[in-house]
Amino acid sequence: MTTTLLWVGVASLVGGIGHVILAKGMKVVGAAAGSPLARTLSNPWVILGVALQAAFFFIYMALLSREDVSKVLPLTTLNYIIVAVLAQLLLAEPVTALRWTGIGFSVLGVFPVGRT
């Protein structure tokens, strides 16, 4: 179980960073002129974000080979905290108290799942 929790933490970190980096790249794509497809495929932030999301997916698949999906998926809600913090720091997104409250409720709801 400890190994599973460690890998869930790694997956959540990799996935959360991937989400934010992908968002950073897509904001650049949306603001620029020219072909959206060409801009997307040539943007290093998008490429890195996709690579991190792929890494998350492969770690997640490995986790599913060891544990129940009804246990693994809820544990990845750590993503929500990582994304909110990084979005504030790297993308200057406002994360309101109400949004933090919602994230908190989601994460707190996972504790009973992790204990089973």
Secondary structure, 3 states (H helix, E strand, C coil): CHHHHHHHHHHHHHHHHHHHHHHHHHHHHHHCCCCHHHHHHHCHHHHHHHHHHHHHHHHHHHHHCCCCHHHHHHHCCHHHHHHHHHHHHHHCCCCCHHHHHHHHHHHHCCHHHHCC
